[in-house]
Amino acid sequence: MSTVVALLYDFDKTLGTTDMMDYEFIPCLGFTPNEFWKEANGLAVTKGMDGVLAYMYYMKDVSEKINKRFTREELVNLGKGIKFFKGVRGWFKRINKYGESLGLTVEHYVISSGLKEIIEGTAIAKEFKGIFASEFMYDDNGYPIWPKLSVNYTNKTQFVYRINKGVLDISNDSDLNASTPEDQRRVKFTNMIYIGDGLTDVPCMKLVKSSGGTSIALYNRHKTEVAKDMLEHERVDFAFDADYSEGSDLDVIMHRLLDKLAADNALNEERAKHRICL
């Protein structure tokens, strides 16, 4: 049986070059990104709200006040305008193919505080086995009426456990919380690689790293401060420029990590054979 390796990604500033709503949604409301996020974050502080719920509420509230209500379909269409870091579009096929050559099945997942609807509209949405992101519930006309799911910076870790156990249905908490022996979990923590860009990813990065997996921090060009800090405080294993193209530092280390996982898997199989013989 092929060993499953899970690559877990943040989205904004990890795959996409900036926050997904900064491209088109916020400008259509008449705000600059700085203005919108200042108000949304301020709402969270003054009302004592979860930051993700605050920005989702503010999206809906402002759009209704200026009579520019949005539908689910319109949010999905916004995904077409997302710009990706260099090499992202060709990354998945290349890594999958290399993993397959080693006897590994590579799966890709998004764990994001951004909107699932927008991610679903992107050119790379089909590459992911699972997209865990914030999402609205909609009325019969497609207008948002309530948050369906809020993925904040701390509860991101539950989706790491869902992937670990193979419980991808977010309404299924009983199987998620049931006691499951390590050798019966679908994706071992040691076979996980988390890729993110900032402090909002730290809970997931630390969970994966401390459980035997690998965590990688990405930075945009020369903005290395946050990634350097995470590396120095041992929250991640590596920090690289956000370049997914063939031959980049990220590409090279990913190949080496897959090599190691394949070798470890082969070694474990040999150990198991000898135990049986004894």
N, C-alpha and C positions, 0 to 999 in steps of 0.2 A: 504494500500500500504506500502511495506517495505521501511524503511528509508535507503538511500544510504550513506555509510561512505567511504570516499576516503583516502587511505594511500598513500602518495607521498614519493618516495625515490630518493635520489641521488644514484649513482651506485658505482663509484670508491671510495674505502675506507669507504663505507657505507654498501654495500652488498658484493662486492668483496674486497679482502684484500689489494689491491694496485691498481694503475692505470692499466686499462685493457690492454694497449699496452706494459706494462713492462714485461708481462709474456713471450710472444713469438715474437711479431712483431718487437720490437726494437732490441732484440738480433740478429734476422735474418738479420738486416741491418749492423751488425758489431759494434753497439754502446752499451754502457751501458745506462741504463735509465737516469742517471745523465747527460751524454754527450748529449744525444738526446734532453732532455728538456732544457738544457742550450742553445743549438743552436736554438731551436724553439722559446724559450722565447726571446733570443737575437734578432732574426729576427723580432719579434713583436715590440721590442723597436726601433731598427734601422730604420725600415720601417714604423713605426707608424701604425702597423696593429692590428686588433682585435686578441687577443691571440689564440682563437680557430681556426680562419682562418689561422693563422700563422702555427700552428702545422699540420693542414690538408695539407697546401701547402708543408710544409717540408717533410711530409710523401711521398707525390707524387714525389716531386723533387728529393729527395735522392734515392728513389727506382728506378727511371728512370735512374739516373746517374750511378748507379752500376749494372744496368740491372737486377734488381729484382722487376720488376713491379708486382703489386698485383691486384687481381680481387675482385669483390664483394663476390664471392663464397669463396675465400681464407680468407677474413676477417670474414665471418660468421663462417667458420671452426675454427678460432682462439677462438671463444667463448667457445669451448669445453675445453680449457685449463684454464679457469678462476677458481680461488680458492675462495671459499666463507667463510665468518665468520661462526663460530660455530652455528649450528641450523638453518641456512638460508633455507635449502632445505625443512625442515618440517614445517617451520613457516607459510606459506601461507594457507595450508590446515587446520592447527589447528586454526588459527585466523578466517578464513572464517566460520568454523564450530561453533566456539563460538559466533561469530556475528549472525549467523543464529538462534542459540538457543535463542537469545534476540530479534529476529524479525528485525535484521539489515542485509542489504546486503553490505558486505565489498568488495570494489574494490581496486586494487593495480595499481599504475602508477609509471613509471620511468621518472624523469626529469634530464637529464645528459648532460654534455659537452663532454662526451666520444662518441664513435661511435655506432650508432644504429645497424650497421651490426654485430659488435662483440656481442652486447647484445642479438641480435636475435639468435645467435648460442649457447647461454648458456642453461644449463639444466633448468633454471627457467624462460625462456622467456615466456612460455605459461601461467605463473601465472599472467601476467599483462594485464589489459584491454587496456592500452595504453603505448607505449614507445616513449617518446619525447627525441630525442638525435641528435647529429650532424650526418650528412649523406652526402655521395657523390652522384653525378649524374654520370652515367656510359654510355659508348658507347656500340655499339652492341656486342662487344666482352667481355664486362664486366669490362673494365678498367676505372678507374675514370677520369673524364674530368673537373669536376667543383663541388664546394660545393653545395649540394642540400639544406642543412639546417645547419646553425651554431647556436648552443645553447650556448650562453656565459652566464656569471655569473649574468648579469642583466636581459637579456631578458628571463631567465628562468621563470620569474614571469608571462609572458603571458600565459604559459601553465597551471599555477594555475587557471587563469581566464577561460581558455578553459574548464578545468575540471569542474569548478564552473558552467559554462553555458551549458555544454554538447556539445560544439563545438570542436570536436576532429580532424576535417579535417583542417590541417594547411593552406590550400589554401583558407579557408573560413574566411575572415576577416570581411565581412559585418555583419554576425550574431554575431561574437565576439564583435564587437564594437557597436552593436545596444543596445539601452537602454532596459534592461530587469529587471522587478520588482524582488525584492529579493525572493518573494514567488514563482516565476516561474522558478527559477534557479535549475538545476538538482541536484547539490550537494552544499548544504549550506557551507559557510566558517566554520561555527561552527562544521560541520561534517567532517572537514579535519584534518589530522595528518601528519605533514611533518617530515621526518627523514633524517638527513644529518650529515656530519662529520666535515665541516670546514667553513672558511670564505667565500668560494665561494657559500655557501648555504644561507648566511645571508639575501639577499633580499627576498627569498622565505620564510625563517623562520619568518622574521619580518612581512611579509604580512599576512601569515596564523595566526600568534599569535595575531597581532593587530586587525584581523578581527573576533576574537573569537574562532579560532581553536587552535590546540596544536602543538608546535614545539619541537622536541627532537634532541639533539646533541649526537652523538656516538663518542667514542674514542677507540683506539686500545691499549688494555692492560693498561700500566701505563702512556701513553702519553696523559695526561689530560689537558695540558696547554690551548689549543685552546677551548676545550669544557668548561673548567672552566671559561675562559674569557667571552664566550658567555652567560653563565649562570649568571655571576656577572653583566653583562651589560643588562640583561633582554631581550636578543635576543631570548632565548629559555625558555621553561618551565621546561625541565628536561635534565640531561646529564647522560648517562650510558655507561658501557663497551659494545662493539659491540658483544654481545652474544644474539643470537635469540633463544636459546634452551629453552625448557619448564622449567618453574620455575626461569628463569633468571630475573633480575631486569626489563629489557625491556619487557619481557613476562608478568610479573605481572602488570606493569603499563598499558600495552595495554589492558589487561582484565578489569582493573578498569576504563579506559577511555571509553571502549565500554559499560560498565555497566552504566556509567554516561550518555552517549549519549542516551541509551535506556530509561533510567528513564526520561530524559529531553523530549524525544519524547512523552512518555506516558503522561507526565504532560501537554505538549502543546496540545495534543489531547483532554484532559479533559477540558482545558480552552476553546478550540474551541466549544466543545459540549455545554458548559454553555452559551457561547455567543449566540449560535443559540437558546437556550431555552429562553433567555431573549428577 
